[in-house]
Amino acid sequence: MAHKAGFVNIIGVPNVGKSTLCNTLVGERLSIITSKAQTTRHRIFGIVSKDDYQIVFSDTPGILKPAYKLHEKMMHFVADAFQDADIFLFIVDIFDDSILEDSYIKKLANAEVPVLLLINKIDLADKEKLKEKIDFWKNLIPKAEIIPISALKGTNVEKVMPRILELLPESPPYFDKEQLTDKPERFFVSEIIREKILMNYKKEIPYSTEVIIESFLEDEKIIRIRAIIFIERESQKGIIIGHKGESLKKTGTEARIECEKFFGKKIHLELYVKVDKDWRNNDTKLNWYGYS
């Protein structure tokens, strides 16, 4: 049997369940999942390999109208996903009436590769609402194959993987068969810390932060990590740290526990907070933070 391989790129507007689905399909927790929009900032590969196939799932930032240069960089990752897809997984929320800009809809409608349009959160809707959404999307993207799912509950998700395997092109593998992702370990530590910030702070604070891993030292029994949380304004520093350092301590403890689950090893985590004024609108700083 010929070997199959390809890029299955997951796209959609923010907060429709892209990362939840990606983690489910990959079988590992690679992407941040929170109830807040714009949690995914990078393009993250999750690689599933068997003897006769390799699927490179690509989780992407939610498509939005940029308000900062950071958003523009995020949309560059989305543009890349439109260039190299062998299959699109286009996810929409059954209750969210916001749709992509016309340019993205046209790209999907005219795509030369298969488009699986997944209508998510069907566990929360009735049959009439589902039929309404199916008809709506059939009209916009006639060639798309529509699969109603619940990424959170797992409903119909078992239908997605077999269909991907049917549509996957013949190709040698793109990555080593033992490789799970394209990102280094440091990246996932920074994402875990950023997730805890998203969960523990309100309003603009989580979106004004970036996390850099300054040192990552591993031996047989423990990983010692020093991380810096950058914020945009001096006034935000006190909020991140909290009264007597309690807020930062809580974030650090939660991140350490999550890192220990991820690595299966004891973690010593040190968190520091620094100000990097208006980093979201500075190309040089964004490139340094990895948005290039």
Rosetta blueprint (number, residue, H / E / L):
1 M L
2 A L
3 H L
4 K E
5 A E
6 G E
7 F E
8 V E
9 N E
10 I E
11 I E
12 G L
13 V L
14 P L
15 N L
16 V L
17 G L
18 K H
19 S H
20 T H
21 L H
22 C H
23 N H
24 T H
25 L H
26 V H
27 G L
28 E L
29 R L
30 L L
31 S L
32 I L
33 I L
34 T L
35 S L
36 K L
37 A L
38 Q L
39 T L
40 T L
41 R L
42 H L
43 R L
44 I E
45 F E
46 G E
47 I E
48 V E
49 S E
50 K E
51 D L
52 D L
53 Y E
54 Q E
55 I E
56 V E
57 F E
58 S E
59 D E
60 T L
61 P L
62 G L
63 I L
64 L L
65 K L
66 P L
67 A L
68 Y L
69 K H
70 L H
71 H H
72 E H
73 K H
74 M H
75 M H
76 H H
77 F H
78 V H
79 A H
80 D H
81 A H
82 F H
83 Q H
84 D H
85 A L
86 D L
87 I E
88 F E
89 L E
90 F E
91 I E
92 V E
93 D E
94 I L
95 F L
96 D L
97 D L
98 S L
99 I L
100 L L
101 E L
102 D H
103 S H
104 Y H
105 I H
106 K H
107 K H
108 L H
109 A H
110 N L
111 A L
112 E L
113 V L
114 P L
115 V E
116 L E
117 L E
118 L E
119 I E
120 N E
121 K L
122 I H
123 D H
124 L H
125 A L
126 D L
127 K H
128 E H
129 K H
130 L H
131 K H
132 E H
133 K H
134 I H
135 D H
136 F H
137 W H
138 K H
139 N H
140 L H
141 I L
142 P L
143 K L
144 A L
145 E E
146 I E
147 I E
148 P E
149 I L
150 S E
151 A L
152 L L
153 K L
154 G L
155 T E
156 N L
157 V H
158 E H
159 K H
160 V H
161 M H
162 P H
163 R H
164 I H
165 L H
166 E H
167 L H
168 L L
169 P L
170 E E
171 S L
172 P L
173 P L
174 Y L
175 F L
176 D L
177 K L
178 E L
179 Q L
180 L L
181 T E
182 D L
183 K L
184 P L
185 E H
186 R H
187 F H
188 F H
189 V H
190 S H
191 E H
192 I H
193 I H
194 R H
195 E H
196 K H
197 I H
198 L H
199 M H
200 N H
201 Y L
202 K L
203 K L
204 E L
205 I L
206 P H
207 Y H
208 S H
209 T L
210 E E
211 V E
212 I E
213 I E
214 E E
215 S E
216 F E
217 L E
218 E E
219 D L
220 E L
221 K L
222 I E
223 I E
224 R E
225 I E
226 R E
227 A E
228 I E
229 I E
230 F E
231 I E
232 E L
233 R L
234 E H
235 S H
236 Q H
237 K H
238 G H
239 I H
240 I H
241 I H
242 G L
243 H H
244 K H
245 G H
246 E H
247 S H
248 L H
249 K H
250 K H
251 T H
252 G H
253 T H
254 E H
255 A H
256 R H
257 I H
258 E H
259 C H
260 E H
261 K H
262 F H
263 F H
264 G L
265 K L
266 K E
267 I E
268 H E
269 L E
270 E E
271 L E
272 Y E
273 V E
274 K E
275 V E
276 D L
277 K L
278 D L
279 W H
280 R H
281 N H
282 N L
283 D H
284 T H
285 K H
286 L H
287 N H
288 W H
289 Y L
290 G L
291 Y L
292 S L
